[in-house]
Amino acid sequence: MRKPKLSRRNPARRGTYLIPSLFTMANVFCGYYALTEAFKAGLLTAQNLEEAALHFDYAAIAIGFAVLFDGLDGRIARLMKTTSPFGKELDSLADTITFGIAPAFLAFSWGVRAVLPDPGTAFTTHLASAGWLVSFLFVICSAARLARFNIQSTPGETRPERLEHKHFVGLPTPAAAGMVAAIVHVNAGMPMRELLWVPFWLLLLLATAILMVSTWRYYSFKDLDLRKRHKFAVVIVMGTIVGLIWFYSQPVLLLIATTYLLSGVVAKVSHSLRRGRAEAHTPQSEVSDPHSEVL
């Protein structure tokens, strides 16, 4: 009598679960590389500014590649039907490092420490403390944004702030990190030498952090199905964008990052204006009087 064979999962199928995780690991590598390059640049700022700028630029480029890897890992997992709770948690932890800690450290090293004189005055000391605080808030907001995303994407969860599939709630962390990296990259990593720019840099960093934890809508591009056939014009546009990034990465990436960041702001403002006009045109008879009583 033959012994019954034990059912085992197909090893080839089991190996497919590793493919999205490899992209996530590439994301972590880029984040760690960006941290080391920003740290190295900070040490070289007082000795060789040109070499320091090169390392700052390397850190920004690494974050840019991490944005690409982050967009691929989830999409590949859905295409291969290999999504898993482990992959979801790993992706969040990777994003905390790459799109929270790394850009915050880069923003502080490039936009604050590399600009302030050493030794400085009482004003520059307070400015450095403000830079430390704002960059820390960036890390906190990115972690909170990722935690909220995990809750909202959990099956069975019903919350009023959940939106349809094609929108994010708040600025995504890759877009926030990409904004920081794009500004560093457009300057070729060279720190701004004017002390006046430090407060503006901190205000931009603070606004980006607040947008991450806001409830404003941002397009997710998740309804863009790569398995479907697209019009030839769409292929031409995508190819043109890739070509422009390849040859003119500095202005094009800054334009893309700024446009996406402002898209949520414009959508919120336009929605508020439409809502205000709609309320203004509401007939007075339809508006209830809070002081009226029914006898």
N, C-alpha and C positions, 0 to 999 in steps of 0.2 A: 504494500500500500504506500503510495507516494505521500510525502509530507506536504502539507499546503504551503505554498510560497508566501512569504511575507511581502505585503504591498509596500513598495518604497516609492518615494517621490522621484520623478524623473530628474537625474542629476543635471541634465542640460537645462531643464526648466528652473531648477533650483539655482543654477548659476546666473540666470537672468536677473535675479533680485540684486545681484552685486553691481550690475551696470549703473543704475541710478546712484547708488552709494559711492561709486568711483567718482562721479561728477561732484557729489557733495564733498568728498575728500579733497578734490581739486580746489573746491571753494575754500576749505579750511587752509590748504596750503597757501593759497593766494593771500588770505588774511594774515597768516603768520609771517609770510614773506614781506607783506606791507609793513607790519609792525617792526620787523628787524631793519628794514631799509629806512623807515622814518627815524628809528633810534640811532642808526648809523649816521644819518644826515644831521641829526641834532648835535652829535658829537663833533662833526666836521664844520659846523656853521662858523665858528670863530676862527678856524684855521684856513679853510679853503671853501669859499662860498660857492664857487662853480661846481666843485665836486659834491658838495652838500646838495645843491639843486638837482644834480643828476640822480642822487639817491631818493630825494623827495619825489621826483618824477617817476622813478621805478615803483615806488609805493603806490602812487596814484594809478599807474597802469595796471598794477596787480589787482587793485580793487575793481578796475574796469573789467578785467578778465573774470573776476569772481562774480560780477553781475551776469556775465554771459553763462558761466557754469551753473549759477543758481536758477537761471531761466530754463536751462536744459534738463536738470535732474528731475524736476517734477513732471515736466512734459514728457520726458522719455519714460518715466515710471507709469504715466497714464497710458501712453501708446502701447507699452509692453504689458500693461495690466499687472504690474508688479508693485503697486502701492502697498505700504505696510505701516503699522504704527511705529515700528522702529525707524523706518526711513523718515517719517514725519518728525519725530523727536530729534533725530540726528540732524536734520535740515535746520531746525530751529536753533539748536546749539551752535551749528556752524555759522548761521546768520548772525547770532549774537557776537561771535568773535569777529567775523569778516566785515559786517555792516554796522556794528555797534562800537566795539573797542578799537578796531584798527582805524576807521576814519576819524574817530574822536581824538585818538593819539596823534594822527597825522595833522588834524586841524590845529591842535594845540602846539605841536612842534613847529609846524610850518608858519602858521598865522599869528602866533603869539611869542613863543620863546625865541624863534629865529629873528624876530623883528625888534624885540625889546633890548635895550643896551644893558651891558653887564660890566660893572655894577650900575644899577639904575637908581632912580629917585623914588620918593615915596609914592608918586603917582604911578610909575611903571610897576612898582611892587603890587599895588592894588589892582592894576590892570592884569598882571600875571595871575593873581588870585581869582579875578573874575573869569579869566580864560580857563583856568583849571575847573572852576565851578560849572561853567557853561558846557565844556567838553564832557564833564561827568554827567550833566543832565542829558546830553545827547545819548550817552550809553544807557541811562535809565529809561529814557523814552523809547529807544529802540528795543530794549528788553520787554517793556510793557506792550509795545506794538506787536511783537511776536507772540507774546502770551495771549493777547486778545485775539489774534488771528487764529491761534490753535483752538480757542474756545468756540469761536464763531464757525469754524469749519468742521467741528465735531458733529457727526450725524445724530439727529434727534434733538439737538439743541435748538430752542426757539427763543429768540430774543428780538426786541424791536429794532435793534441796530443792525441786524443781519440784512444784507443786501443781496440783490440778485447775483448770479454767477459772474457777470461780466464787470463787476465793480469791486474795488477794495474799499474798506473803511479806514480812512487815514492814508497818509503818504507811506508807501511801502519802504521798508528799510533799505533795500537795494537802491531805490531811487534817491533816498536821502544820502547814502554813502556815495553814490555816483555823482551827486551834486558837489560834494566836497572834493572828490577826486578830479572832477572836470575842471574846477577852478584852479587847483594845483597844476594840473596838466596844461592848461591853456597858458600858464606862466612858465612852462618848461621847468617847473619845480623851483624856480627862483623866488625866494621870499620877498614880500613887499617891504621895502626899506623905509617907508614913511610910517611913523608912529600913528598918524591920524587914521590909517586904515584899520587898525586893530579893533576899535569899537564897532565899526561897520561889519567887520568879519565876525565878531562875536554875536552881533544882532542877527546876521544871516544864519549863523549856526543855531542860535536859539529859536528863530522862526522855523527852521527846518525840523528841529526837535519837536516843537509844538504841533506842527503839521502831522507828524507821525502818530501822535496820540489824539488827534482830532477825529471827528466823525464825518469829515468831508469826503466826497466820493472821488475816486481815481480809477480810471479805466484799467482793467486787469489784463486785457488781451487774451483771456482764457477761451473766449469764443472763437478764436482764430484756430481752426482745425487744420493741421498740417496734412491730414490724410485725405482731405478733399482737394479736388482740382480748383485752382484759382485762375482768375482771368489773367491774360497775358500782361495787361497793364499793371496788375499787382506785382507780378514777378519783376517787371521792369523797374518799378518804384523801389522794391526791396533791394534789387541788385545795385541801383543807383546809390541808395543809402550806404550799402556796404562799401562801394567804391569811394564815396566821399569820406567815410570814416578812415579808410585805408590811407588815402592820400592827404586828407586834411583833418586829421583826428582832433586836433586841439580846438578849432572853432566849432566843428560839427558836433562833437560830443558835448561841449558846453551848451550849444543851442538845443540839443535833444534833452539834456538834463533840465535846463531852465524851462523849456516848453512844457515838459511833463509836470514839473513842480507847480507851475502857474496854472496848469489846466484845472486842477482841483479848486484853486482859488477863484478862477474865472467862473467855473460851474456853480460854485456856492454863491457868488455875488449875483450872477444872472438869475439864479433860482430865487434869491431873496427879493430881487427887483420885480420879478414876475409875480411873486406872491404878494408883494406890497401893492402892485397895480390891481391885482385881482381883488384884494380886500378893499381898495379904494373905490372900485366900481360895484361893490356889493350894495344892493338896495338897502336903504336905511331900515325898511320894514323887516328885513331879514336879520338885522342885528338885534340881539336881545338886550333889554335894558336891565342892568344888574340891580338898579334901585327900585324897579317896579315890583309891586306886590299884587298877588291875586286875592281879591276879596271874596 
